[in-house]
Amino acid sequence: MDIRKPNDSEYKRILSLSPQALFDGTLGEVKPSDEKIKQLIEPLLQKGSYYLIASEEDNLLGWILIGTSKDQFTEKKYGFIYELFVLEEFRGNGISKRLIESGMEHLKQDGYSEARLSVYAGNQAIKLYEKMGFKNRTITMSMSI
């Protein structure tokens, strides 16, 4: 398995699969349009965020989107995982772990000493994040009114 930045055709494939990635990541709560994905992703890429993909024999297995964010209280900048997705047929093979490890290495090389991410409560990925050392920092709660 190779982890690297995507080429143009791989980038287009990521964008075409991103609605499914967001749908899965939000446990079916959000099903965005292709246009909404572009509105979410393009500003991140313009500010320096980038994808790393896992591939094998020209097959896209999954990706991670990493970049920077800033603490709203302290103004401190930190690395951020905006998206992590492995295609369903390749899940359970350690690809997410490898993508996170590679993403952390890139963020470290980019000068960050901390990485954060957001995840929906109930998402199975939480177990992996905890296993890799991520800890709860804030909890967002909601209530129907």
C-alpha positions in Angstrom: 0.0 0.0 0.0 1.2 3.4 -1.0 0.3 6.7 0.8 0.8 9.9 -1.1 -0.8 13.0 -2.5 -3.4 12.3 -5.2 -3.1 13.1 -8.9 -5.8 15.0 -10.7 -8.0 12.0 -11.6 -7.7 10.6 -8.1 -8.7 14.0 -6.7 -11.8 14.0 -8.9 -12.7 10.5 -7.7 -12.3 11.7 -4.1 -14.7 14.6 -4.8 -17.2 12.3 -6.4 -17.1 9.9 -3.3 -17.1 12.7 -0.7 -20.9 12.9 -0.4 -20.8 9.2 0.6 -17.9 9.9 3.0 -19.8 12.7 4.7 -23.0 10.5 4.8 -21.2 7.7 6.4 -19.2 9.9 8.8 -22.4 11.6 10.0 -24.2 8.2 10.5 -26.6 9.0 7.7 -27.6 12.4 9.0 -26.1 14.5 6.2 -26.4 13.7 2.5 -24.7 16.6 0.8 -24.9 17.5 -2.9 -21.7 17.6 -5.0 -22.0 21.4 -5.0 -22.1 21.5 -1.2 -19.0 19.3 -1.0 -17.2 21.8 -3.3 -18.3 24.6 -1.0 -16.9 22.8 2.0 -13.7 21.5 0.5 -12.4 24.2 -1.8 -11.8 26.8 0.9 -9.8 24.3 2.9 -7.6 23.4 -0.1 -7.1 27.1 -0.8 -5.9 27.6 2.8 -3.3 24.9 2.4 -5.2 21.7 3.5 -4.4 18.6 1.4 -5.3 15.0 0.8 -3.2 12.0 1.3 -4.5 8.8 -0.4 -4.0 5.1 0.3 -3.7 3.3 -3.0 -2.7 -0.1 -4.2 -2.1 -1.1 -7.9 -3.9 2.1 -9.1 -6.9 1.4 -6.8 -8.0 4.2 -4.5 -8.5 2.6 -1.1 -9.2 5.7 1.0 -8.0 9.2 2.0 -7.4 11.7 4.7 -7.8 15.4 4.4 -5.5 17.3 6.7 -4.8 21.0 7.3 -4.7 23.7 9.9 -7.2 25.2 12.3 -7.0 27.8 15.1 -8.3 27.6 18.7 -11.1 30.1 19.0 -10.0 31.0 22.5 -6.2 31.0 22.4 -5.6 31.7 18.7 -3.1 28.8 18.7 -2.8 27.0 15.4 -2.9 23.2 15.3 -3.2 20.4 12.7 -6.7 19.2 11.9 -8.1 16.0 10.3 -11.0 17.3 8.2 -11.9 13.9 6.7 -11.0 10.3 6.9 -12.6 7.7 4.6 -11.9 4.2 3.5 -14.0 2.7 0.7 -16.3 0.0 2.2 -14.8 -2.9 0.4 -11.4 -2.1 1.9 -12.4 -1.5 5.5 -11.0 -3.7 8.3 -7.5 -3.9 6.8 -5.8 -1.2 8.9 -6.0 1.5 6.2 -7.5 4.2 8.4 -4.7 3.6 11.0 -2.0 4.0 8.3 -3.7 7.1 6.9 -3.8 8.7 10.4 -0.2 7.8 11.1 0.9 9.3 7.8 -1.3 12.3 8.3 0.3 12.9 11.8 3.8 12.6 10.3 2.9 15.2 7.6 1.3 17.6 10.2 4.4 17.2 12.4 6.6 18.1 9.4 4.3 21.0 8.7 5.3 22.3 12.2 2.3 21.3 14.3 2.7 19.9 17.8 -1.0 19.0 18.2 -3.7 17.5 16.0 -7.5 17.6 16.5 -10.5 16.1 14.7 -14.3 16.1 15.1 -16.4 13.0 15.0 -20.1 12.2 15.4 -21.0 10.4 18.6 -21.7 6.8 17.9 -19.2 6.6 14.9 -17.2 3.4 15.0 -14.1 5.4 14.2 -14.0 6.8 17.7 -12.5 3.5 18.9 -9.6 3.8 16.5 -9.0 7.5 17.4 -8.9 6.6 21.1 -6.6 3.7 20.4 -4.3 6.0 18.6 -4.1 8.5 21.4 -6.9 11.1 20.7 -8.8 12.2 23.8 -12.1 14.0 24.2 -11.5 17.7 24.3 -14.9 19.3 23.8 -18.4 17.7 23.5 -21.1 19.4 21.4 -24.5 18.5 22.6 -27.9 19.1 20.9 -31.6 18.9 21.8 -34.7 19.0 19.6 -37.0 21.9 20.6 
